[in-house]
Amino acid sequence: MNLTRRQREVLLLAANGNTNAAIAAWLGTRPDTVASILTAAYRRLGATDRAQAVAIALAVGELGVHQIHIPDQQREAAA
């Protein structure tokens, strides 16, 4: 179930609220390439979508909760 380094990197960027287009721009690739990487990550994790993939990755230790950044506005609204 281990993700590749690239899958982990892209999933983490997605977990932090970035779109495929934004991730692609930062990584110097295309949005459809990002989508393919995420699809492969979902498959490895047994997930069907972004949210489930992030939840599973957190649960199995592929991502750490400390890596997820909550925008100040959302943090304040949740308090």
CORPEVEN-V804013 format. One line per field, one symbol per residue. ss: DSSP state (~ for helix, > for strand, _ for the rest). phi: phi as a letter, one per 20 degrees, with the letter a starting at -180 (. if undefined). psi: psi as a letter, one per 20 degrees, with the letter a starting at -180 (. if undefined). Layout:
ss: ???
phi: ???
psi: ???
This chain:
ss: ____~~~~~~~~~~~____~~~~~~~~___~~~~~~~~~~~~~~~____~~~~~~~~~~~____~~~____~~~~~~~_
phi: .fefgffffffffffenefgffffffemcdgfffgffffffggfemddbgffffffgffenfcdgfeedeggfffffff
psi: ipqrgggggghghghjjqrhggggghikaqhhggggggghggghikqirgghgggghghjjhqqhiipppqhghghhi.
